């Protein structure tokens, strides 16, 4: 179902989470998936990063509401800083995971023809979700940020299961 390009690095698998500004959804996925990888004892095998397709927030920490929601659940995102996706990310990551269809379309436009990794949506990994996209909580209330974490936690669990089954 999903192919993977094993890159030459100290890590066996690399995962990049992508949303629009890299201040809400993708840093949430970065932190949640990172915590799951750490609990599984796979820090030395799986590299994780996040980025945005837009450039408005480069260098900024996650949105304060993202930080607050993550902290309430025990995730520390304080060291993360927004960056923009670059063409060379396709050479460095095995999995490039978009939070929604528009960001996936933007990534497909940037994707070089030689990319042999997986480019898709995070919620493709969670067939129990009725949603296909992680909604952008930026203009929503606190509950929007909680919903993002609910979706990301479930899909990250399935993504980790997939990676363990197919690559580790």
Protein Blocks (a to p, Z undefined) as FASTA:
>chain_A
ZZcdddddfbfbdcddddfkopmmmmmmmmmmmmmmmmnopmmmpccddddfbfklgoia
cdfklmmmmmmnopafklpccddddfklmmmpmbdcdfbfklmmmmmmmpcfklcbdcdd
fklmmmkbfbfbdcdfklmcfklmmmmmmmmmmmmmmmmmmmmmmmZZ
